[in-house]
């Protein structure tokens, strides 16, 4: 995402906060739009032991161009 090789990353299955936090913070620092469980994420506390669905995209583009999938996927540029 932050190097410009991928336009969007979606994990509709979910992941635990300890697996997400570093990547989410890097995405925010580089101007990516981050959505957690269908709500904008701006760095709030994520509770441990809970799975969160994540959608990260570069800039302010809409997040409706890729259909949901049972596994995490990314969309190349």
N, C-alpha and C positions, 0 to 999 in steps of 0.2 A: 504494500500500500504506500508506504511513505517514500519508497524509492521511485515510484512512478511506474512500476511494472504491472501492477494490478489496479484496476479501476474500482473494484468492489469486492468485499469479502462478506459472506453470509454463513452463519452457523445456526440454522433453525432448530437443531436438536438441543443445543445448549451446552454450556461448559461451566465449571465451578469458578468462583471469583479468583482463586489463587492461580488458575491457568490463564485468566484474562487480563488481570490488572496491569501488568507491564505493557502489554500490547495496546491496551485501551489508552493508557496514558501517552504512549508514543504517538498514537494516531491523533489524539487531541492536540498534542504539541505541534504536530505538523499540519494542522488545519483540516483534518478529516472530520466528516460528519459521523458521529457514533450514536447508534440506537440500541438500547438494551430493552428487551421485552416490549418492543413497539413504542418506546418512549425515548425522547432525546436524553443522552447521557452527557454530563458535563463534569464528571469526576466525583460523583457522590459515593458514599460508602456502599459497598456490596457485601451482603451478609455471607459468611462462610457456610458451606454445606448446602447451598442453593444453586441450582443450575440456571444460568441466564442465557437467553437467546441473544445473539449479537449480529448487528448489521453495520458494517463500516464502509463508507464510501468517501472518495476524494472530493473535497469541495462541497457545494450545496446541491449537487444533482439529486434527482429523485431516486428513491429506492424501490421502484416498481418494475424495473426492466428485466428481472430474473425471477423465474418461478421458484417457489419453495421446493426444497429437496430434502430427502430424509438424511442426507449427510452434508457436512460443510462443503462449500464450493466457493470458487472465486471466479471473477469475470475478467479476462485479460483486456487490455486497452484496445 
